[in-house]
């Protein structure tokens, strides 16, 4: 099992609910939904936790999404917009997983 970060609040006293959902998800679709709704601030602050969670669960689509997401957050924006085709494609993959009745990809 993945070691939880020490946080205040959440489903128990040790972890934020959104991060608890990441480790309690049963399918890749569950984990994909977490990544799609997780606040950006949480994703940046808990990058190692999210990356480790995806890796330990063998959630390749999640690993790819996070790689693209963090790369996009560090790139120069064009006219104030975040333009990253790899991130768009990875996001589409996660969306497809969430529409796949919870089946693993």
CNS distance restraints for C-alpha pairs under 8 A (distance, minus, plus):
assign (resid   2 and name CA) (resid  23 and name CA) 7.32 0.50 0.50
assign (resid   2 and name CA) (resid  52 and name CA) 7.82 0.50 0.50
assign (resid   2 and name CA) (resid  53 and name CA) 6.63 0.50 0.50
assign (resid   2 and name CA) (resid  56 and name CA) 7.44 0.50 0.50
assign (resid   4 and name CA) (resid  14 and name CA) 7.25 0.50 0.50
assign (resid   4 and name CA) (resid  15 and name CA) 6.64 0.50 0.50
assign (resid   4 and name CA) (resid  49 and name CA) 7.76 0.50 0.50
assign (resid   5 and name CA) (resid  14 and name CA) 6.95 0.50 0.50
assign (resid   5 and name CA) (resid  15 and name CA) 6.30 0.50 0.50
assign (resid   5 and name CA) (resid  49 and name CA) 7.27 0.50 0.50
assign (resid   6 and name CA) (resid  14 and name CA) 5.09 0.50 0.50
assign (resid   6 and name CA) (resid  15 and name CA) 6.19 0.50 0.50
assign (resid   7 and name CA) (resid  13 and name CA) 7.16 0.50 0.50
assign (resid   7 and name CA) (resid  14 and name CA) 4.90 0.50 0.50
assign (resid   7 and name CA) (resid  15 and name CA) 4.83 0.50 0.50
assign (resid   7 and name CA) (resid  16 and name CA) 6.38 0.50 0.50
assign (resid   8 and name CA) (resid  13 and name CA) 5.77 0.50 0.50
assign (resid   8 and name CA) (resid  14 and name CA) 5.81 0.50 0.50
assign (resid   8 and name CA) (resid  15 and name CA) 6.30 0.50 0.50
assign (resid   8 and name CA) (resid  16 and name CA) 6.91 0.50 0.50
assign (resid   9 and name CA) (resid  13 and name CA) 5.24 0.50 0.50
assign (resid   9 and name CA) (resid  14 and name CA) 6.73 0.50 0.50
assign (resid   9 and name CA) (resid  15 and name CA) 6.28 0.50 0.50
assign (resid   9 and name CA) (resid  16 and name CA) 5.80 0.50 0.50
assign (resid   9 and name CA) (resid  17 and name CA) 7.70 0.50 0.50
assign (resid  10 and name CA) (resid  14 and name CA) 7.16 0.50 0.50
assign (resid  10 and name CA) (resid  15 and name CA) 5.37 0.50 0.50
assign (resid  10 and name CA) (resid  16 and name CA) 4.28 0.50 0.50
assign (resid  10 and name CA) (resid  17 and name CA) 4.43 0.50 0.50
assign (resid  10 and name CA) (resid  20 and name CA) 7.60 0.50 0.50
assign (resid  11 and name CA) (resid  15 and name CA) 6.89 0.50 0.50
assign (resid  11 and name CA) (resid  16 and name CA) 6.96 0.50 0.50
assign (resid  11 and name CA) (resid  17 and name CA) 5.48 0.50 0.50
assign (resid  11 and name CA) (resid  20 and name CA) 6.96 0.50 0.50
assign (resid  15 and name CA) (resid  19 and name CA) 6.52 0.50 0.50
assign (resid  15 and name CA) (resid  20 and name CA) 6.14 0.50 0.50
assign (resid  16 and name CA) (resid  20 and name CA) 6.13 0.50 0.50
assign (resid  17 and name CA) (resid  21 and name CA) 6.10 0.50 0.50
assign (resid  18 and name CA) (resid  22 and name CA) 6.56 0.50 0.50
assign (resid  18 and name CA) (resid  34 and name CA) 6.73 0.50 0.50
assign (resid  18 and name CA) (resid  38 and name CA) 6.68 0.50 0.50
assign (resid  19 and name CA) (resid  23 and name CA) 6.72 0.50 0.50
assign (resid  19 and name CA) (resid  50 and name CA) 7.93 0.50 0.50
assign (resid  20 and name CA) (resid  24 and name CA) 5.99 0.50 0.50
assign (resid  21 and name CA) (resid  25 and name CA) 5.71 0.50 0.50
assign (resid  21 and name CA) (resid  30 and name CA) 7.95 0.50 0.50
assign (resid  21 and name CA) (resid  31 and name CA) 7.50 0.50 0.50
assign (resid  21 and name CA) (resid  34 and name CA) 6.81 0.50 0.50
assign (resid  22 and name CA) (resid  30 and name CA) 7.56 0.50 0.50
assign (resid  22 and name CA) (resid  31 and name CA) 5.40 0.50 0.50
assign (resid  22 and name CA) (resid  34 and name CA) 6.12 0.50 0.50
assign (resid  22 and name CA) (resid  50 and name CA) 7.84 0.50 0.50
assign (resid  22 and name CA) (resid  53 and name CA) 7.32 0.50 0.50
assign (resid  23 and name CA) (resid  31 and name CA) 7.92 0.50 0.50
assign (resid  23 and name CA) (resid  53 and name CA) 6.77 0.50 0.50
assign (resid  25 and name CA) (resid  30 and name CA) 5.07 0.50 0.50
assign (resid  25 and name CA) (resid  31 and name CA) 5.70 0.50 0.50
assign (resid  26 and name CA) (resid  30 and name CA) 6.41 0.50 0.50
assign (resid  26 and name CA) (resid  31 and name CA) 7.90 0.50 0.50
assign (resid  27 and name CA) (resid  31 and name CA) 6.64 0.50 0.50
assign (resid  27 and name CA) (resid 102 and name CA) 5.94 0.50 0.50
assign (resid  27 and name CA) (resid 103 and name CA) 6.41 0.50 0.50
assign (resid  27 and name CA) (resid 104 and name CA) 5.80 0.50 0.50
assign (resid  28 and name CA) (resid  32 and name CA) 5.92 0.50 0.50
assign (resid  28 and name CA) (resid  59 and name CA) 6.34 0.50 0.50
assign (resid  28 and name CA) (resid  97 and name CA) 7.07 0.50 0.50
assign (resid  28 and name CA) (resid 102 and name CA) 6.97 0.50 0.50
assign (resid  28 and name CA) (resid 103 and name CA) 7.01 0.50 0.50
assign (resid  28 and name CA) (resid 104 and name CA) 5.14 0.50 0.50
assign (resid  28 and name CA) (resid 105 and name CA) 7.04 0.50 0.50
assign (resid  29 and name CA) (resid  33 and name CA) 6.19 0.50 0.50
assign (resid  29 and name CA) (resid  94 and name CA) 7.46 0.50 0.50
assign (resid  29 and name CA) (resid  97 and name CA) 5.05 0.50 0.50
assign (resid  29 and name CA) (resid  98 and name CA) 4.64 0.50 0.50
assign (resid  29 and name CA) (resid  99 and name CA) 7.83 0.50 0.50
assign (resid  29 and name CA) (resid 100 and name CA) 7.39 0.50 0.50
assign (resid  29 and name CA) (resid 101 and name CA) 7.70 0.50 0.50
assign (resid  29 and name CA) (resid 102 and name CA) 4.77 0.50 0.50
assign (resid  29 and name CA) (resid 103 and name CA) 6.56 0.50 0.50
assign (resid  29 and name CA) (resid 104 and name CA) 6.69 0.50 0.50
assign (resid  30 and name CA) (resid  34 and name CA) 6.56 0.50 0.50
assign (resid  30 and name CA) (resid  98 and name CA) 7.16 0.50 0.50
assign (resid  30 and name CA) (resid 102 and name CA) 6.73 0.50 0.50
assign (resid  31 and name CA) (resid  35 and name CA) 6.42 0.50 0.50
assign (resid  31 and name CA) (resid  62 and name CA) 7.62 0.50 0.50
assign (resid  32 and name CA) (resid  36 and name CA) 6.23 0.50 0.50
assign (resid  32 and name CA) (resid  62 and name CA) 6.53 0.50 0.50
assign (resid  32 and name CA) (resid  94 and name CA) 5.28 0.50 0.50
assign (resid  32 and name CA) (resid  95 and name CA) 7.39 0.50 0.50
assign (resid  32 and name CA) (resid  97 and name CA) 6.87 0.50 0.50
assign (resid  32 and name CA) (resid  98 and name CA) 6.54 0.50 0.50
assign (resid  33 and name CA) (resid  37 and name CA) 6.26 0.50 0.50
assign (resid  33 and name CA) (resid  94 and name CA) 7.42 0.50 0.50
assign (resid  33 and name CA) (resid  95 and name CA) 7.75 0.50 0.50
assign (resid  33 and name CA) (resid  98 and name CA) 6.33 0.50 0.50
assign (resid  34 and name CA) (resid  38 and name CA) 5.72 0.50 0.50
assign (resid  35 and name CA) (resid  62 and name CA) 7.53 0.50 0.50
assign (resid  36 and name CA) (resid  91 and name CA) 7.61 0.50 0.50
assign (resid  36 and name CA) (resid  94 and name CA) 7.54 0.50 0.50
assign (resid  36 and name CA) (resid  95 and name CA) 7.97 0.50 0.50
assign (resid  38 and name CA) (resid  42 and name CA) 6.77 0.50 0.50
assign (resid  38 and name CA) (resid  43 and name CA) 6.66 0.50 0.50
assign (resid  39 and name CA) (resid  43 and name CA) 6.38 0.50 0.50
assign (resid  40 and name CA) (resid  44 and name CA) 6.18 0.50 0.50
assign (resid  41 and name CA) (resid  45 and name CA) 6.06 0.50 0.50
assign (resid  42 and name CA) (resid  46 and name CA) 5.81 0.50 0.50
assign (resid  42 and name CA) (resid  47 and name CA) 7.96 0.50 0.50
assign (resid  43 and name CA) (resid  47 and name CA) 5.53 0.50 0.50
assign (resid  43 and name CA) (resid  50 and name CA) 7.32 0.50 0.50
assign (resid  44 and name CA) (resid  70 and name CA) 7.87 0.50 0.50
assign (resid  46 and name CA) (resid  50 and name CA) 6.32 0.50 0.50
assign (resid  47 and name CA) (resid  51 and name CA) 6.08 0.50 0.50
assign (resid  48 and name CA) (resid  52 and name CA) 5.94 0.50 0.50
assign (resid  49 and name CA) (resid  53 and name CA) 6.01 0.50 0.50
assign (resid  50 and name CA) (resid  54 and name CA) 6.27 0.50 0.50
assign (resid  51 and name CA) (resid  55 and name CA) 6.15 0.50 0.50
assign (resid  51 and name CA) (resid  63 and name CA) 6.37 0.50 0.50
assign (resid  51 and name CA) (resid  66 and name CA) 6.94 0.50 0.50
assign (resid  52 and name CA) (resid  56 and name CA) 5.93 0.50 0.50
assign (resid  53 and name CA) (resid  57 and name CA) 6.15 0.50 0.50
assign (resid  54 and name CA) (resid  58 and name CA) 6.09 0.50 0.50
assign (resid  54 and name CA) (resid  59 and name CA) 4.86 0.50 0.50
assign (resid  54 and name CA) (resid  60 and name CA) 7.00 0.50 0.50
assign (resid  54 and name CA) (resid  62 and name CA) 5.76 0.50 0.50
assign (resid  54 and name CA) (resid  63 and name CA) 5.69 0.50 0.50
assign (resid  55 and name CA) (resid  59 and name CA) 6.08 0.50 0.50
assign (resid  55 and name CA) (resid  60 and name CA) 7.14 0.50 0.50
assign (resid  55 and name CA) (resid  63 and name CA) 6.52 0.50 0.50
assign (resid  59 and name CA) (resid  63 and name CA) 6.39 0.50 0.50
assign (resid  60 and name CA) (resid  64 and name CA) 6.17 0.50 0.50
assign (resid  61 and name CA) (resid  65 and name CA) 6.11 0.50 0.50
assign (resid  61 and name CA) (resid  90 and name CA) 7.13 0.50 0.50
assign (resid  61 and name CA) (resid  93 and name CA) 6.99 0.50 0.50
assign (resid  61 and name CA) (resid  94 and name CA) 6.80 0.50 0.50
assign (resid  62 and name CA) (resid  66 and name CA) 6.12 0.50 0.50
assign (resid  62 and name CA) (resid  94 and name CA) 7.42 0.50 0.50
assign (resid  63 and name CA) (resid  67 and name CA) 6.19 0.50 0.50
assign (resid  64 and name CA) (resid  68 and name CA) 6.24 0.50 0.50
assign (resid  64 and name CA) (resid  90 and name CA) 6.56 0.50 0.50
assign (resid  65 and name CA) (resid  69 and name CA) 5.91 0.50 0.50
assign (resid  65 and name CA) (resid  87 and name CA) 6.49 0.50 0.50
assign (resid  65 and name CA) (resid  90 and name CA) 4.96 0.50 0.50
assign (resid  65 and name CA) (resid  91 and name CA) 6.47 0.50 0.50
assign (resid  65 and name CA) (resid  94 and name CA) 7.88 0.50 0.50
assign (resid  66 and name CA) (resid  70 and name CA) 6.01 0.50 0.50
assign (resid  67 and name CA) (resid  71 and name CA) 6.18 0.50 0.50
assign (resid  68 and name CA) (resid  72 and name CA) 6.03 0.50 0.50
assign (resid  68 and name CA) (resid  86 and name CA) 6.18 0.50 0.50
assign (resid  68 and name CA) (resid  87 and name CA) 4.94 0.50 0.50
assign (resid  68 and name CA) (resid  90 and name CA) 7.28 0.50 0.50
assign (resid  69 and name CA) (resid  73 and name CA) 6.26 0.50 0.50
assign (resid  69 and name CA) (resid  87 and name CA) 5.90 0.50 0.50
assign (resid  70 and name CA) (resid  74 and name CA) 6.59 0.50 0.50
assign (resid  71 and name CA) (resid  75 and name CA) 6.45 0.50 0.50
assign (resid  72 and name CA) (resid  82 and name CA) 7.19 0.50 0.50
assign (resid  72 and name CA) (resid  83 and name CA) 7.87 0.50 0.50
assign (resid  72 and name CA) (resid  84 and name CA) 6.29 0.50 0.50
assign (resid  72 and name CA) (resid  87 and name CA) 7.14 0.50 0.50
assign (resid  77 and name CA) (resid  81 and name CA) 5.44 0.50 0.50
assign (resid  77 and name CA) (resid  82 and name CA) 5.23 0.50 0.50
assign (resid  77 and name CA) (resid  83 and name CA) 6.91 0.50 0.50
assign (resid  78 and name CA) (resid  82 and name CA) 6.69 0.50 0.50
assign (resid  78 and name CA) (resid  83 and name CA) 7.06 0.50 0.50
assign (resid  84 and name CA) (resid  88 and name CA) 6.36 0.50 0.50
assign (resid  85 and name CA) (resid  89 and name CA) 6.17 0.50 0.50
assign (resid  86 and name CA) (resid  90 and name CA) 6.17 0.50 0.50
assign (resid  87 and name CA) (resid  91 and name CA) 5.99 0.50 0.50
assign (resid  88 and name CA) (resid  92 and name CA) 6.23 0.50 0.50
assign (resid  89 and name CA) (resid  93 and name CA) 6.37 0.50 0.50
assign (resid  90 and name CA) (resid  94 and name CA) 6.50 0.50 0.50
assign (resid  91 and name CA) (resid  95 and name CA) 6.23 0.50 0.50
assign (resid  92 and name CA) (resid  96 and name CA) 6.19 0.50 0.50
assign (resid  93 and name CA) (resid  97 and name CA) 6.40 0.50 0.50
assign (resid  94 and name CA) (resid  98 and name CA) 6.41 0.50 0.50
assign (resid  95 and name CA) (resid  99 and name CA) 6.48 0.50 0.50
assign (resid  96 and name CA) (resid 100 and name CA) 6.26 0.50 0.50
assign (resid  97 and name CA) (resid 101 and name CA) 7.80 0.50 0.50
assign (resid  97 and name CA) (resid 102 and name CA) 6.93 0.50 0.50
assign (resid  97 and name CA) (resid 103 and name CA) 7.29 0.50 0.50
assign (resid  97 and name CA) (resid 104 and name CA) 7.46 0.50 0.50
assign (resid  97 and name CA) (resid 105 and name CA) 6.92 0.50 0.50
assign (resid  98 and name CA) (resid 102 and name CA) 6.23 0.50 0.50
